[in-house]
């Protein structure tokens, strides 16, 4: 997660060079299944990355459709300033 966080901040810093890294860090969000190991939650805390824990399907898998629905809902709320 540290490597992914560093890569995400590096990409965002290229797009927004005058924004402080702390602001960019506050925008990062990680997703995992409710079935994920507890180390995922701990690593998110250590990395200061927000974590959304999502419900898996009946086969205990996190599907792309679930992630897509969550991300579309987030974008809708962000666009409409609901968050």
C-alpha positions in Angstrom: 0.0 0.0 0.0 2.9 2.3 0.6 4.1 1.9 -2.9 0.6 2.4 -4.3 0.2 5.5 -2.2 3.6 6.9 -3.4 2.7 6.2 -7.0 -0.7 7.9 -6.7 0.7 11.0 -5.1 3.4 11.2 -7.7 0.8 11.0 -10.5 -1.4 13.6 -8.8 1.6 15.9 -8.2 2.4 15.8 -11.9 -1.2 16.9 -12.7 -1.4 19.4 -9.9 2.1 20.6 -9.1 1.1 23.5 -6.8 -1.1 21.4 -4.5 0.5 20.2 -1.3 1.1 16.5 -0.8 -1.0 16.5 2.4 -4.0 17.7 0.4 -3.4 15.0 -2.3 -3.1 12.4 0.5 -6.4 13.4 1.9 -8.1 12.6 -1.4 -6.8 9.0 -1.6 -9.2 6.2 -1.0 -8.5 2.4 -0.9 -11.2 -0.3 -1.3 -11.3 -3.8 0.0 -13.7 -6.6 0.6 -15.2 -7.3 4.0 -13.4 -10.6 3.6 -9.9 -9.0 3.3 -7.3 -9.8 6.0 -7.1 -7.3 8.9 -3.6 -6.3 7.7 -5.3 -4.3 4.8 -7.1 -2.1 7.3 -3.9 -1.7 9.4 -1.8 -0.8 6.4 -4.4 1.9 5.4 -4.1 3.4 8.9 -0.3 3.3 8.8 -0.4 5.0 5.3 -3.0 7.5 6.3 -5.2 6.3 3.4 -9.0 6.2 3.8 -10.4 2.7 3.4 -13.9 1.7 2.3 -14.8 -1.8 3.2 -17.3 -3.3 0.7 -19.6 -6.2 0.8 -18.6 -9.3 -1.2 -21.0 -11.3 -3.4 -22.4 -14.6 -2.4 -19.1 -16.3 -3.5 -17.1 -14.0 -1.1 -15.6 -12.1 -4.0 -15.5 -8.4 -4.6 -16.7 -7.8 -8.1 -15.9 -5.0 -10.6 -19.6 -4.1 -10.7 -19.5 -3.3 -7.0 -16.4 -1.1 -7.3 -18.0 0.6 -10.3 -21.2 1.4 -8.4 -19.2 2.7 -5.4 -17.0 4.9 -7.6 -19.9 6.3 -9.6 -21.8 7.1 -6.4 -18.7 8.8 -5.0 -18.3 10.9 -8.2 -22.0 11.8 -8.2 -21.8 12.9 -4.6 -18.6 14.8 -5.1 -20.0 16.6 -8.2 -23.2 17.5 -6.3 -21.3 18.4 -3.1 -23.1 15.9 -1.0 -19.9 14.7 0.8 
